[in-house]
Amino acid sequence: QRNRGLLFLASFLLLPVMPRLNTPFRTFVEIGRVVYVTRGAYRGKLVVIIDVLDQNRALVEGPTTGVPRTLLNFKSGLLTKFVVKVARGASSEDLKQAVVDSGVIAKFAETKWAKNIAARKALNASTDFDRFRAHLAKAKRDALVKSAFIQFFKNEKASQ
């Protein structure tokens, strides 16, 4: 018991000195970080952090997504992996130019996250008839896979 306590104490004292090789976080709140808004009037839009006001809020703007300069609570957004090189408190024109030059909107659209969002929107917009047609197409595909699977095993059995 005593050795365990000493080991814990030694590791606690060495913690600030030890290098952090495997940090769990890779996305930090920083100037230029692209954020996906999850709540509020601009839900589903991408914005860029221009200034951090305190540990709960940031000043953001989405010049290419139609979001004016506004305050965003960090609970109302999700940080993406993309960062735009922009100065703190940059003007709308400079921010728009930086976003266009970096191509961050197109890069985000290529991510799995954006594709899942688009698929969810398409599913929510689909009608009952669309879902019925998808069900029929899936059943047809499953029947083709099943027949090919059976044919494959018949050929394997015959060759043995």
C-alpha positions in Angstrom: 0.0 0.0 0.0 2.8 2.4 0.9 4.7 1.8 -2.3 1.6 2.4 -4.3 1.2 5.8 -2.6 4.8 6.7 -3.2 4.5 5.7 -6.9 1.4 7.9 -7.3 3.1 10.8 -5.6 6.2 10.5 -7.8 4.0 10.3 -11.0 2.0 13.3 -9.8 5.2 15.4 -9.3 6.7 14.4 -12.6 3.4 15.0 -14.6 4.3 18.6 -15.5 7.8 17.6 -16.7 6.7 14.6 -18.8 6.1 15.2 -22.5 2.5 14.8 -23.7 2.8 12.4 -26.7 -0.7 11.1 -26.8 -3.0 14.0 -26.0 -6.6 13.1 -26.3 -7.6 16.5 -27.7 -6.6 17.7 -31.1 -9.2 20.5 -31.7 -9.0 23.5 -29.5 -10.9 26.7 -29.3 -8.7 29.2 -31.2 -9.0 32.1 -33.5 -9.9 30.8 -37.0 -11.3 27.5 -35.9 -14.3 26.4 -38.0 -17.4 25.5 -35.9 -20.5 23.7 -36.9 -23.5 25.3 -35.2 -25.9 22.8 -33.6 -28.5 25.1 -32.0 -30.3 28.3 -32.6 -31.2 30.3 -35.7 -28.1 29.3 -37.6 -28.3 25.6 -36.9 -26.5 23.5 -39.5 -24.2 26.4 -40.7 -20.4 26.7 -40.5 -18.9 29.7 -38.8 -15.4 30.8 -38.0 -14.2 32.0 -34.5 -13.0 35.6 -34.7 -12.5 36.3 -31.0 -12.9 34.4 -27.8 -14.8 36.4 -25.2 -14.7 34.1 -22.2 -14.7 30.4 -21.5 -18.3 30.1 -22.6 -18.7 32.3 -25.6 -17.0 33.4 -28.8 -17.5 36.0 -31.5 -18.2 34.1 -34.8 -19.1 34.8 -38.4 -19.9 32.8 -41.4 -19.2 35.0 -44.4 -19.9 32.3 -47.0 -22.7 30.6 -45.2 -24.8 33.7 -44.5 -24.2 34.0 -40.7 -23.6 37.6 -39.5 -21.1 38.4 -36.8 -22.7 37.1 -33.6 -22.0 35.6 -30.3 -22.0 31.8 -30.0 -22.1 29.8 -26.8 -19.7 26.9 -27.0 -22.5 24.5 -26.0 -24.3 25.5 -29.3 -21.5 24.4 -31.6 -19.1 21.6 -32.4 -15.5 22.3 -33.3 -14.3 20.9 -36.6 -10.7 19.9 -37.5 -10.4 22.8 -39.8 -8.6 26.1 -39.0 -8.6 29.3 -41.2 -5.5 31.5 -40.9 -7.1 34.8 -39.8 -6.2 37.6 -37.4 -8.1 38.2 -34.2 -11.0 40.5 -34.9 -10.5 40.4 -38.6 -12.9 42.3 -40.9 -15.7 40.5 -42.8 -13.9 41.0 -46.1 -10.6 39.6 -44.8 -12.4 36.6 -43.2 -14.4 35.9 -46.4 -11.2 36.0 -48.5 -9.4 33.7 -46.0 -12.3 31.2 -46.0 -12.5 31.2 -49.9 -8.7 30.8 -50.2 -8.5 27.9 -47.8 -11.4 26.1 -49.4 -12.6 25.0 -45.9 -16.3 24.8 -46.9 -15.5 22.3 -49.7 -13.2 20.3 -47.5 -15.8 20.0 -44.8 -18.4 18.9 -47.4 -16.0 16.0 -48.3 -15.9 14.7 -44.7 -17.8 11.7 -43.4 -19.5 14.0 -40.9 -20.9 16.3 -43.6 -22.0 13.3 -45.7 -23.9 11.9 -42.7 -25.6 15.2 -42.2 -26.6 15.4 -45.9 -27.9 11.8 -45.7 -30.0 12.6 -42.6 -31.5 15.7 -44.4 -32.3 13.6 -47.4 -34.0 10.9 -45.3 -36.0 13.6 -43.4 -37.1 15.1 -46.7 -38.1 11.8 -48.3 -41.7 10.9 -48.7 -43.4 7.6 -47.9 -43.3 6.6 -51.6 -39.5 7.3 -51.7 -39.0 5.0 -48.6 -41.1 2.3 -50.3 -39.0 2.5 -53.5 -35.8 2.2 -51.4 -37.3 -0.8 -49.6 -38.1 -2.5 -53.0 -34.6 -1.7 -54.3 -33.0 -3.1 -51.2 -35.1 -6.3 -51.4 -34.1 -6.8 -55.1 -30.4 -6.3 -54.2 -30.6 -8.8 -51.3 -32.2 -11.3 -53.6 -29.4 -10.9 -56.2 -26.7 -11.3 -53.5 -28.4 -14.4 -52.1 -28.7 -16.1 -55.5 -25.0 -15.3 -56.3 -24.0 -16.7 -52.9 -25.9 -19.9 -53.5 -24.5 -20.2 -57.0 -21.0 -19.8 -55.6 -21.4 -22.5 -53.1 -23.0 -24.9 -55.6 -19.9 -24.4 -57.9 -17.6 -25.0 -54.9 -19.3 -28.2 -54.0 -19.3 -29.5 -57.5 -15.6 -28.8 -57.9 -14.7 -30.8 -54.8 
